[in-house]
Amino acid sequence: MALENLISISFTQKELETLDHHIDGIKKVLAGKTVNLTADQRQQYGRIANQNKLIVDKSKNYMEQHPHWIPRFVDKEEFDKDYQARTQIESRVQQLENLSQQLIDTKTLLDHDNYNNALSFYRMVRYLAGENEPGSKSVYEDMKVLFHKSSAVINE
């Protein structure tokens, strides 16, 4: 009985080159403009939730209307620059996250198909080794170490 193939795709060399070219282009545009935070820094700074985005938006609006209320220690020009960059980045992050999730989901299905086919191959090799098929015993011995007896992945 044939296994269910959940997905079947392929990329031409030209498509892969195009993807790589555009990824390289994104990297070049972002070079020197993005940072990599440590896990501790991510925890420290966190992300502002939607409620806090509303606070930032409303504050910006009121700062525009009442510039004389802005504390002297707040650099409004830098605030505006940060606000604009954040707005420009946010929509692109959403697009890239969506594409990334699509790639991850596609890879998940490809991994599932590959793993199930590999298990079928292993089961056949195990069977052939039991039938003394020439060469199958060494392949079986090499592969069986990859399966832990306590694992529920495969029933030996």
KEKE-3310 file (N, C-alpha, C; in steps of 0.2 Angstrom, whole numbers, plus 5000, padded with zeros to 4 digits):
npx = (5004:5003:5011:5003:5006:5009:5013:5020:5032:5044:5058:5065:5082:5084:5074:5078:5090:5084:5077:5087:5095:5086:5084:5098:5098:5089:5096:5107:5100:5096:5108:5118:5107:5099:5098:5104:5097:5101:5094:5092:5091:5080:5070:5072:5068:5057:5041:5030:5013:4997:4989:4998:5004:4994:4994:5007:5004:4993:5000:5009:5001:4995:5007:5010:4999:5001:5015:5022:5020:5028:5040:5056:5067:5064:5067:5060:5061:5069:5060:5050:5057:5061:5048:5043:5052:5049:5035:5037:5045:5036:5025:5033:5039:5028:5024:5036:5036:5024:5028:5039:5032:5025:5035:5040:5029:5027:5040:5038:5028:5035:5046:5038:5033:5046:5051:5042:5043:5056:5055:5048:5057:5067:5060:5058:5071:5075:5066:5072:5084:5081:5078:5089:5094:5107:5119:5110:5110:5121:5117:5105:5110:5118:5108:5099:5104:5100:5087:5079:5076:5067:5059:5044:5043:5045:5040:5049)
npy = (4994:5011:5025:5040:5054:5069:5082:5088:5096:5106:5115:5125:5127:5140:5147:5145:5152:5165:5167:5166:5178:5188:5187:5190:5203:5209:5207:5215:5228:5229:5228:5234:5241:5234:5224:5211:5205:5198:5183:5187:5201:5202:5198:5208:5220:5217:5216:5228:5228:5228:5237:5245:5250:5258:5268:5274:5278:5288:5297:5302:5308:5318:5325:5331:5340:5347:5353:5361:5354:5344:5335:5343:5334:5324:5319:5325:5324:5313:5304:5304:5299:5286:5281:5282:5273:5261:5259:5257:5246:5236:5232:5225:5215:5207:5203:5195:5186:5179:5173:5166:5157:5150:5143:5135:5127:5121:5114:5106:5097:5091:5085:5076:5067:5062:5056:5046:5038:5035:5027:5016:5011:5007:4997:4988:4984:4979:4967:4961:4958:4949:4939:4935:4943:4947:4959:4966:4964:4972:4985:4985:4984:4995:5005:5002:5006:5019:5019:5019:5007:5011:5020:5025:5027:5017:5000:4987)
npz = (5000:4995:5003:5009:5001:5007:5001:4986:4979:4969:4965:4952:4947:4943:4950:4963:4963:4961:4972:4982:4977:4980:4994:4998:4993:5003:5014:5012:5011:5025:5032:5045:5050:5058:5073:5083:5097:5113:5122:5135:5133:5125:5134:5143:5136:5129:5120:5114:5118:5109:5116:5122:5110:5106:5115:5112:5099:5102:5110:5101:5092:5101:5104:5092:5091:5103:5105:5115:5126:5127:5136:5140:5140:5131:5115:5102:5088:5086:5092:5082:5071:5075:5077:5064:5057:5064:5060:5047:5047:5053:5045:5035:5043:5046:5034:5031:5041:5038:5026:5031:5040:5030:5023:5033:5037:5025:5024:5035:5031:5020:5027:5035:5025:5019:5031:5034:5022:5024:5035:5030:5021:5030:5037:5026:5023:5036:5035:5024:5028:5038:5029:5024:5012:5001:5006:5014:5027:5033:5030:5037:5050:5052:5051:5061:5074:5074:5079:5095:5107:5117:5111:5104:5091:5081:5080:5084)
capx = (5000:5007:5010:5000:5011:5006:5015:5025:5034:5051:5061:5070:5088:5083:5069:5082:5094:5080:5076:5094:5096:5082:5086:5104:5096:5086:5101:5111:5097:5096:5115:5119:5101:5096:5102:5102:5097:5102:5088:5091:5089:5073:5066:5072:5065:5050:5037:5024:5007:4993:4987:5004:5004:4989:4997:5012:5000:4989:5005:5012:4995:4995:5013:5009:4994:5003:5022:5024:5019:5033:5046:5063:5072:5061:5070:5054:5064:5071:5054:5047:5062:5060:5041:5042:5055:5045:5030:5040:5047:5031:5022:5037:5040:5022:5025:5041:5034:5019:5032:5043:5028:5023:5040:5041:5024:5029:5045:5035:5025:5040:5049:5034:5034:5052:5052:5038:5046:5062:5053:5046:5063:5070:5056:5060:5078:5074:5063:5076:5090:5079:5077:5096:5096:5114:5120:5104:5111:5125:5113:5100:5114:5120:5102:5095:5106:5096:5081:5080:5071:5062:5056:5038:5042:5044:5039:5053)
capy = (5000:5017:5030:5046:5059:5075:5087:5087:5102:5106:5122:5125:5131:5148:5149:5145:5158:5171:5167:5168:5184:5193:5186:5194:5210:5211:5207:5221:5234:5229:5228:5240:5245:5230:5222:5204:5205:5191:5181:5191:5208:5201:5198:5215:5225:5214:5219:5232:5225:5232:5242:5250:5254:5264:5274:5277:5282:5293:5301:5305:5313:5324:5328:5335:5345:5351:5352:5364:5350:5338:5337:5345:5328:5320:5322:5323:5322:5306:5300:5304:5295:5279:5280:5281:5267:5256:5258:5255:5239:5232:5228:5220:5210:5203:5199:5190:5181:5175:5169:5161:5152:5145:5139:5131:5122:5116:5110:5101:5091:5087:5081:5070:5063:5059:5052:5040:5034:5032:5021:5011:5008:5003:4991:4983:4982:4974:4961:4958:4956:4943:4934:4935:4946:4949:4966:4970:4964:4977:4991:4985:4985:5002:5009:5000:5010:5026:5018:5018:5002:5013:5024:5022:5029:5011:4994:4981)
capz = (5000:4995:5008:5007:5000:5009:4997:4981:4976:4967:4963:4947:4949:4942:4955:4969:4962:4961:4980:4985:4975:4984:5001:4998:4993:5009:5019:5010:5013:5032:5035:5049:5052:5062:5078:5086:5104:5116:5125:5141:5131:5122:5140:5146:5132:5127:5114:5116:5116:5106:5121:5122:5103:5106:5119:5108:5094:5104:5112:5095:5090:5105:5104:5086:5093:5109:5105:5120:5132:5127:5141:5137:5139:5125:5108:5098:5081:5087:5093:5076:5067:5078:5075:5057:5056:5067:5056:5040:5048:5055:5039:5032:5047:5046:5027:5031:5046:5035:5021:5035:5042:5025:5022:5039:5036:5019:5026:5040:5027:5016:5032:5036:5019:5019:5037:5033:5017:5027:5040:5026:5018:5035:5038:5021:5025:5041:5033:5019:5032:5041:5024:5021:5006:5001:5008:5018:5034:5035:5030:5043:5057:5052:5052:5068:5079:5074:5083:5102:5109:5121:5107:5102:5084:5077:5083:5081)
cpx = (5004:5006:5007:5005:5007:5007:5020:5026:5041:5052:5066:5077:5088:5079:5073:5087:5091:5079:5082:5096:5092:5083:5093:5102:5093:5091:5105:5107:5097:5103:5116:5113:5097:5100:5099:5102:5098:5095:5086:5088:5082:5068:5066:5068:5058:5047:5031:5018:5002:4990:4992:5005:4999:4991:5002:5008:4997:4994:5008:5007:4995:5001:5013:5005:4997:5011:5025:5023:5024:5039:5052:5067:5070:5063:5064:5056:5066:5065:5051:5051:5061:5052:5040:5046:5051:5039:5032:5042:5041:5027:5026:5039:5034:5022:5030:5039:5029:5023:5036:5038:5026:5028:5041:5035:5025:5035:5043:5032:5030:5044:5045:5034:5040:5053:5048:5040:5052:5061:5051:5052:5066:5066:5057:5067:5078:5071:5068:5082:5088:5078:5084:5097:5103:5114:5115:5106:5116:5121:5108:5104:5116:5114:5099:5098:5103:5089:5082:5074:5066:5057:5049:5037:5041:5044:5044:5051)
cpy = (5006:5021:5036:5051:5066:5081:5085:5094:5102:5113:5121:5128:5138:5150:5150:5151:5164:5172:5170:5175:5189:5193:5190:5201:5213:5211:5213:5228:5234:5229:5235:5244:5240:5227:5215:5205:5198:5189:5185:5198:5207:5201:5205:5220:5223:5217:5223:5229:5230:5238:5248:5254:5259:5269:5278:5281:5288:5299:5305:5310:5319:5328:5333:5341:5350:5351:5356:5360:5344:5340:5338:5339:5323:5323:5320:5321:5315:5301:5299:5299:5288:5277:5278:5274:5261:5254:5255:5247:5234:5228:5223:5214:5205:5199:5193:5184:5176:5170:5164:5155:5147:5141:5134:5125:5118:5111:5104:5095:5087:5083:5075:5065:5059:5054:5045:5035:5031:5026:5015:5007:5004:4997:4986:4980:4977:4967:4958:4955:4949:4937:4933:4937:4949:4957:4969:4970:4970:4984:4991:4987:4992:5007:5008:5004:5017:5025:5016:5012:5005:5018:5021:5024:5022:5005:4989:4975)
cpz = (5000:5001:5005:5007:5001:5004:4992:4977:4973:4965:4957:4950:4948:4948:4962:4969:4963:4969:4983:4984:4979:4991:5002:4998:4999:5014:5018:5012:5021:5035:5038:5051:5057:5068:5080:5094:5107:5119:5131:5139:5128:5128:5143:5143:5130:5121:5117:5113:5112:5110:5121:5115:5103:5110:5115:5102:5096:5107:5106:5092:5094:5105:5098:5088:5098:5110:5112:5127:5132:5132:5137:5136:5134:5119:5103:5091:5081:5088:5086:5071:5069:5076:5068:5055:5058:5063:5049:5041:5049:5050:5036:5036:5047:5039:5028:5036:5042:5030:5025:5037:5036:5023:5027:5038:5030:5020:5031:5036:5023:5021:5034:5031:5019:5025:5036:5028:5020:5031:5035:5023:5024:5037:5033:5022:5030:5039:5028:5023:5036:5035:5020:5014:5006:5002:5012:5025:5037:5035:5036:5050:5057:5054:5059:5074:5080:5078:5090:5104:5113:5117:5105:5094:5080:5082:5080:5084)
residu = (MET:ALA:LEU:GLU:ASN:LEU:ILE:SER:ILE:SER:PHE:THR:GLN:LYS:GLU:LEU:GLU:THR:LEU:ASP:HIS:HIS:ILE:ASP:GLY:ILE:LYS:LYS:VAL:LEU:ALA:GLY:LYS:THR:VAL:ASN:LEU:THR:ALA:ASP:GLN:ARG:GLN:GLN:TYR:GLY:ARG:ILE:ALA:ASN:GLN:ASN:LYS:LEU:ILE:VAL:ASP:LYS:SER:LYS:ASN:TYR:MET:GLU:GLN:HIS:PRO:HIS:TRP:ILE:PRO:ARG:PHE:VAL:ASP:LYS:GLU:GLU:PHE:ASP:LYS:ASP:TYR:GLN:ALA:ARG:THR:GLN:ILE:GLU:SER:ARG:VAL:GLN:GLN:LEU:GLU:ASN:LEU:SER:GLN:GLN:LEU:ILE:ASP:THR:LYS:THR:LEU:LEU:ASP:HIS:ASP:ASN:TYR:ASN:ASN:ALA:LEU:SER:PHE:TYR:ARG:MET:VAL:ARG:TYR:LEU:ALA:GLY:GLU:ASN:GLU:PRO:GLY:SER:LYS:SER:VAL:TYR:GLU:ASP:MET:LYS:VAL:LEU:PHE:HIS:LYS:SER:SER:ALA:VAL:ILE:ASN:GLU)
# end
